[in-house]
Amino acid sequence: MMALCKVAGRLAARTLCAALASLLLAPGARAAEALAFVTGIEGSARIERGAAARPLALLDAVARDARLALAGGARLTLAVPGEQGFVVEISGPGRFALQPGTVIALPGTDPAFVVRRDLSPALRALRIDPRGAVRAGASMRGPSTAEGPPAPRGAILPEDAREFTWTQPPGTPGGPFEYECRLIDGQGAVLVRVHTSDPHLRPDPAPALEPGAAYVWTVEATGRGNARASLAVEFRVLSQEDQLRVRAALAEGALPEAERVVRRIGLYQMGLAGAPSEIIPHWQRDW
């Protein structure tokens, strides 16, 4: 990380080093395991624990042996990810229990109110933590940044790094700008260094990127009156194994809504679609 900070030269050290630090962080330990998450809900559906009960909401995590209560006319769809993953649609009125591999209708509830279907192999292969589904959904529904996030960033497929795009620094008094763009690997080596007047770049030849490796690309903008701004963006090329998972999931054809939610959550948790582990880059201005 120190080598990359030195290579950055005039680039704001705090911006670059913060980006690089995220490349070195390993995921923390997971909290207690959940079994499923809510992908669809209509009407009144509650989760019961002893004498306590609370309403269920979209993307809520549901633990093993949870008791579910649905009012008449209510419908609830759960996704259970993993190697034996499935989707189950539950209709009310009735009470149900989530168990490994199935949802059972409790005594007094018609078993026909439970309809189960397997997830496809491609969706089963996505490594999904049900506890993170609600956080993923909230972030994916959030507004985009006003200046337009630069790309590539976060976790990417190799072809996503064929073009680098960014926007002019906001509120700039010194435009138009000239840009110096650099691509730096995890050892601090500069793989690409190009000057351009356009806020986008297609390196030719395209740099050879290693699966599973992390990179930082930087932009230094120089305008009239010595106006300067700098930008640092990190991305990670998916491992070959994860690339296969992503391509298989994206190749799925028309999917029911529950399966579409499963795919979005799975790709998000792999680092795609603006995952919370990525740093949202901003220009550092000097004027």
BELFEN-V579026 format. One record per pair of residues at least 4 apart in sequence whose ideal C-beta (glycine too) atoms are under 7 Angstrom apart, sorted by the first residue. I is the first residue (numbers start at 1). J is the second residue. D is the distance in whole Angstrom. If there is no record, write none. Layout:
<<I/J/D> <I/J/D>>
//
This chain:
<<1/5/7> <1/17/7> <1/20/5> <1/21/7> <1/24/7> <2/6/7> <3/7/6> <3/187/6> <3/188/3> <4/8/7> <4/16/7> <4/20/5> <4/184/5> <4/188/5> <4/216/6> <5/13/6> <5/16/6> <5/17/5> <6/188/7> <7/184/6> <7/188/5> <7/190/6> <8/13/7> <8/16/5> <8/218/6> <10/220/7> <11/15/7> <11/16/5> <11/218/5> <11/220/6> <11/230/5> <11/232/6> <12/16/7> <12/230/5> <12/284/4> <13/17/6> <14/18/6> <15/19/7> <15/230/7> <15/232/5> <15/284/5> <16/20/6> <16/216/7> <16/218/7> <16/232/4> <17/21/6> <18/279/6> <19/216/6> <19/232/5> <19/233/7> <19/234/4> <19/279/5> <20/216/6> <20/234/7> <21/25/7> <22/234/6> <22/277/7> <22/279/5> <23/186/7> <23/214/4> <23/234/6> <30/129/6> <31/131/6> <34/61/4> <34/62/6> <34/63/5> <34/130/4> <34/131/5> <35/62/6> <35/63/6> <35/64/5> <35/80/6> <35/98/6> <35/130/7> <36/62/4> <36/78/4> <36/79/6> <36/80/4> <36/98/6> <36/130/6> <37/59/6> <37/60/7> <37/61/5> <37/62/7> <37/79/6> <37/130/4> <37/133/4> <38/56/6> <38/57/7> <38/58/6> <38/59/6> <38/60/5> <38/62/7> <38/76/7> <38/78/6> <39/77/5> <39/78/7> <39/79/5> <39/258/4> <39/261/4> <39/262/7> <40/77/4> <40/257/6> <40/258/6> <41/45/6> <41/56/6> <41/58/6> <41/76/6> <42/74/6> <42/75/4> <43/71/6> <43/73/5> <43/74/3> <43/75/6> <43/92/7> <44/71/4> <44/74/5> <45/56/5> <45/68/7> <45/70/5> <45/74/5> <45/76/5> <46/53/5> <46/54/6> <46/55/6> <46/56/6> <46/69/5> <47/53/7> <47/54/6> <47/56/5> <47/62/7> <47/66/6> <47/68/6> <48/53/5> <48/67/4> <48/69/6> <53/69/7> <56/60/5> <56/76/7> <58/137/7> <59/133/4> <59/134/4> <59/137/4> <60/134/6> <61/130/5> <61/131/5> <61/133/6> <61/134/7> <62/66/5> <62/78/6> <62/98/6> <64/98/6> <64/99/7> <64/100/7> <65/97/6> <65/98/7> <65/99/7> <66/98/5> <67/95/6> <67/97/6> <68/76/7> <68/90/7> <68/95/7> <68/96/5> <68/98/7> <69/95/5> <70/74/4> <70/76/6> <70/90/6> <70/91/7> <70/92/3> <70/93/6> <70/94/6> <71/92/5> <71/93/6> <72/92/6> <72/93/4> <73/92/6> <74/92/4> <75/89/7> <75/91/5> <76/90/5> <77/87/6> <77/89/5> <77/258/5> <78/88/5> <78/103/7> <79/87/5> <79/258/6> <79/261/7> <79/262/5> <80/85/6> <80/86/5> <81/85/5> <81/126/7> <81/128/4> <81/130/7> <81/262/7> <82/124/7> <83/124/6> <84/101/6> <85/119/4> <85/123/7> <85/124/4> <86/116/6> <86/117/6> <86/118/5> <86/119/6> <87/117/5> <87/119/6> <87/258/5> <87/259/7> <88/103/5> <88/114/6> <88/115/7> <88/116/5> <89/115/5> <90/96/6> <90/103/6> <90/113/6> <90/114/6> <91/113/4> <94/105/6> <94/109/3> <94/110/7> <94/113/5> <95/106/4> <95/109/6> <96/103/5> <96/104/7> <96/105/6> <96/106/6> <96/109/7> <96/114/7> <97/103/7> <97/104/5> <97/106/6> <98/103/5> <99/104/6> <102/116/7> <103/114/5> <105/109/4> <105/110/6> <105/111/5> <105/113/6> <105/114/6> <109/113/6> <119/123/4> <119/124/5> <119/259/7> <119/262/7> <120/124/7> <120/252/6> <121/125/6> <122/248/4> <122/249/5> <122/252/6> <123/249/6> <123/259/6> <123/262/5> <123/263/6> <123/266/7> <125/245/5> <125/248/7> <126/245/6> <126/249/6> <126/266/3> <128/265/6> <128/266/5> <128/269/6> <129/269/6> <132/136/6> <132/269/6> <133/137/6> <133/265/5> <134/138/6> <135/139/6> <135/276/7> <136/140/6> <136/265/5> <136/268/4> <136/269/6> <137/141/6> <138/142/7> <139/274/6> <139/276/6> <140/264/7> <140/268/6> <140/273/6> <140/274/7> <144/149/7> <145/149/6> <145/280/6> <147/167/5> <147/170/5> <148/167/5> <149/153/6> <149/280/6> <150/165/6> <150/166/4> <150/231/7> <150/233/5> <150/281/6> <151/165/5> <152/156/5> <152/160/5> <152/161/5> <152/235/5> <153/233/5> <153/234/7> <153/235/5> <153/278/6> <153/281/7> <154/235/6> <154/271/5> <154/272/6> <154/274/7> <154/275/6> <154/278/4> <155/236/5> <155/238/6> <155/270/6> <155/271/3> <155/272/5> <156/160/4> <156/161/6> <156/235/5> <156/237/6> <156/238/7> <157/238/6> <157/243/6> <157/246/7> <158/209/6> <158/237/6> <161/209/6> <162/202/6> <162/206/6> <163/200/6> <163/201/7> <163/202/5> <164/181/6> <164/200/7> <164/201/5> <164/217/6> <165/199/7> <165/200/4> <166/199/5> <166/219/6> <166/231/6> <167/199/6> <168/172/6> <168/175/6> <168/177/6> <168/199/6> <169/221/6> <169/229/4> <169/283/4> <169/285/6> <170/283/7> <172/223/6> <172/227/6> <173/227/6> <173/287/7> <174/223/3> <174/224/4> <174/225/5> <174/227/3> <174/287/6> <175/223/5> <176/197/7> <176/223/7> <177/221/4> <177/222/6> <177/223/5> <178/195/7> <178/197/6> <178/222/5> <179/196/5> <179/199/7> <179/219/5> <179/220/7> <179/221/5> <180/195/5> <180/220/5> <181/194/5> <181/196/7> <181/201/5> <181/217/7> <181/219/5> <182/190/5> <182/192/6> <182/193/5> <182/217/7> <182/218/5> <183/191/5> <183/192/4> <183/207/6> <183/215/6> <183/217/5> <184/188/6> <184/189/7> <184/190/6> <184/191/7> <184/215/7> <184/216/5> <184/218/7> <185/189/5> <185/191/6> <185/213/7> <185/215/6> <186/213/6> <186/214/5> <191/207/5> <192/203/5> <192/207/6> <194/201/6> <194/203/7> <196/201/6> <203/207/6> <209/213/7> <209/215/7> <209/237/5> <210/237/7> <211/237/6> <211/238/7> <211/239/5> <211/240/5> <211/243/7> <212/237/6> <212/239/4> <213/237/6> <214/234/7> <214/236/5> <215/235/6> <216/232/6> <216/233/7> <216/234/5> <217/233/5> <218/230/7> <218/231/7> <218/232/5> <219/230/7> <219/231/4> <220/230/5> <221/228/7> <221/229/4> <222/228/6> <223/227/4> <227/287/4> <228/286/4> <228/287/7> <229/283/5> <229/284/6> <229/285/5> <229/286/7> <230/284/5> <231/281/6> <231/283/5> <232/281/6> <233/281/5> <234/279/6> <236/271/7> <238/242/4> <238/243/5> <238/246/6> <239/243/7> <240/244/7> <241/245/7> <242/246/6> <242/270/6> <243/247/6> <244/248/6> <245/249/6> <246/250/6> <246/267/7> <246/270/7> <247/251/6> <249/263/5> <249/266/6> <249/267/7> <252/263/7> <255/259/4> <255/260/5> <255/263/7> <257/261/6> <258/262/7> <259/263/6> <260/264/6> <261/265/6> <262/266/6> <263/267/6> <264/268/6> <264/273/7> <265/269/6> <266/270/7> <267/272/4> <267/273/6> <268/272/6> <268/273/4> <268/275/6> <269/275/7> <271/275/5> <271/277/6> <271/278/7> <274/278/7>>
//
